[in-house]
Amino acid sequence: MNEIWKALHDPSVLGIFILSVILVLDFVIGSQRNLQLAERFRAWARSSLSGAEGNWGKPKASGFEAVIQKPPLPFRKMFIRSIMLSREVLPLWILYIFQGRQDLLIVEASTRKGLKGEVEMIHPDTPLGRKVLKTLGEEGVWSKQDIGKGLVLMTRGNIHGLSLEKALAAFVRSYGESVRRMSFRRKSPQALTVVAVDGLGPKGTQQLFRTLERLVKLLT
């Protein structure tokens, strides 16, 4: 102990010791914070699908995963997961804040019936939005319209007369900034949604799942 105490009188050794303690504390606190948030997001999703049968995985610092074998109609199967930002390393966490990154909730679902049209809703000026737009451009002609909150709605197929904008209006008005992608395609998974879950809250998460149900019913 005396040797350790003497070594700590060396400024360089003391600095390394203090930095090590800070990094350990940061890792522990960041991991616990991520675990708390994963538990919260899981609870929001689970309460939005009350009565659905599935396997809700145990929350971890990296997020949670759930496989819903019997989701509400019109879905056949649903896979839900959260992707948590790393809060265990302070410099990396600060970088994420400056980059505007957020924790994500991803919902993938297959439907009981095939879709008669295809829909993509994205923020076109984000990295993900630009990537999706490039892919859509390679697939053929899509109709495009602005629907507010910086979002564009891309459609193709037999959707003439469908009130897609009306079905989306309330959710876009309240939570449009949280949407990263909302996709409905003929190939599996027919429904794919990526949202920044932080800004939803329990009410927004419930509205998200109700909006998905309404849109799939319109498209089938």
N, C-alpha and C positions, 0 to 999 in steps of 0.2 A: 504493500500500500504506500509505503514511504517513497518508493521509486516512482510509482504512478503520480503521486502528489508532486514530486520534484519535477517530473517530466511536464506536468501541466503549467509549470512556471515558465516554460519555453513558449513564447508567443505563437510560434508556428504550430506547435503541438496543440496548444490551447485552442487555436483557431480551427484546426482540423476536428478536434473533439466537439466544439460547439456546433460546427457545420454538420457533423454526423448526427448529433442529437436532434438538430432542426429537421434534417431529412427524414429521420425515423419518425418523429412526431408528425411531420407533414404526411408521410405515407399512411400512418395509422388514422389520423383525422380524416384525410381524403377518402380512404377506403370506407370508413364508417359513414361518411356523408353520402357516398355513392350507394351504399347499401340501404340507407334510409330512403333515398330518393327512389331506388328500384322498388322497394316495398310499397312506397306511395303510389308510383305509377301502376304497379301490378294491381293494387287495390282499386284504383280508378277504372282500369279495364275490366276487372272482374265484376265490379258492381254494375257496369254498363251491359254485361252479358249475364245477368242473373237468370238462373234456370238452365243455362247452357251446360252441357256435360263435357268435361275435358280434363286435361292434366295440366295444372298450373305449377310450373317448376318453382323451386325455391329461389327467391331473389339472391343475387350475388352483387358484388361491387361492380361487375361488368354489365349488369342488367338482369333481365329475367326472360324466360321463354315459356310459352303456353301453347299446347295443341288442343284445339276444341273439336272433338269428334262430332258433337251434335250442337252446332250453333243455331241461332234463330233462322227461320226462313227469310230469304230465299237461298241461304248459303248451305253448302254441303259439308265443307270442312274449313277450318280457319287456323292459321298459325300467327301468333302474336309474339313480338319480342321488343325489347327496348335495348338501345345501344347507348351506353353511358360514356360521357367524356371522362378522360382520365383526370382525376383530381388528386392523385397520389403524388405527383411531382409538380411543385409550385410553379417553376418557370414554364412548364408545358401548359399548365392550367391558365396562366396569365396570357400565353400566346393564343390559346383557344378563345379567350374572352375578346381579345383584340380582333380576332378573325370572325367574330360573331357566331361561332359554332354553338350548338345546343344539343341537349339530350334528345334522342329520336325515339319515336314509337313507330314500329312498322307492322302493318297488318296485311297479310296475304290470305286470300280466300278463294276457294273454288265454289261455283254456283251449281244449283240443281238443274238449271236449264241453260242452254247456250244463249249467248248475247246476240241481239240483232244489230247492234252497232257498237262502235268503239269510241272511247273517250279518254282524253289526257288533259289533266289540269295541272299547270306548272307555273312557277315564276321563271320567265324566260331569261332573266339576267343573272341567274345563279349558275354555278358550275354544273349542278345536276340538270337544271333547266336547259342549258345549252347542249348538254350531252343528249338529252331526250329529244330535243328539236332536231338535232343532226340525224338521229336514228329514224325519226318520223319522216324526215325529208327523203330518206333512202327507201321508204316503204311505199311511197306514192302520194297522192293528193289528199290533204286534210283541210277541212274548213277551220277557220280560226277566228276567234272573237275575244275581245277584252271583257272581263266580267268583274273588274274592280279589285282593289287591294294589290295591284301589280300582277294579277293572275291572268293567264290566257287559257281559253277553253278550246281544245282541238278535238274535232269530231269527224267521223266518217262512217259510212254504212247506212243502214235503214233506221235513221233516227228522226226523220221528218215529222214534225208535229209534236215531238216529245218535249215536255216542259223541264228540260235539264237545268236551265238557269233558275227557274223557280224552286226546284228541289235543292239547289245549291245555295240559294240566296242568303238564307238565315245564317248558315254556317260560315260562308265567305265573309259576310258582313261582320260577324263577331270574331272569327278565328282565321281569317284568310292569310294573315301574316305567318301563321304557324305551318301552313301547308307547304311541303316541299314537292310532293307529287301525289296525285290521285289518278289512278289508271284503271280503266275497264277494257279488257281485251278479250278476244275470242279464244286465245290460247291460255293455258293454265300457267300461273294462277290468274283467273279471270279478273279478280280485284286485287289491286296493290296500292297501298297508301303509306306515305311517309310523311310524318308530321313532327314538328318540334313540340314535344309533349309538355315542356315547362309552362308554356303559355295557355294550355288548355284548361287545366284544373279538372275536377270531377265532372262539373257540368258540361264543359267543352268536350270531354272524352265521351260522355253519353251522347251528346249531339253528333259527334263524329260517327259513331256506330249507327245511329238512326239515319243519318244522311246516306251512309253506305247502303243501308237496307233499301231506302227509297230509290236510290239511283239504280241498283240492280233490278228492282221490280219494274222500273221504267224500261230498262234495256232488255228484259226477257219476255 
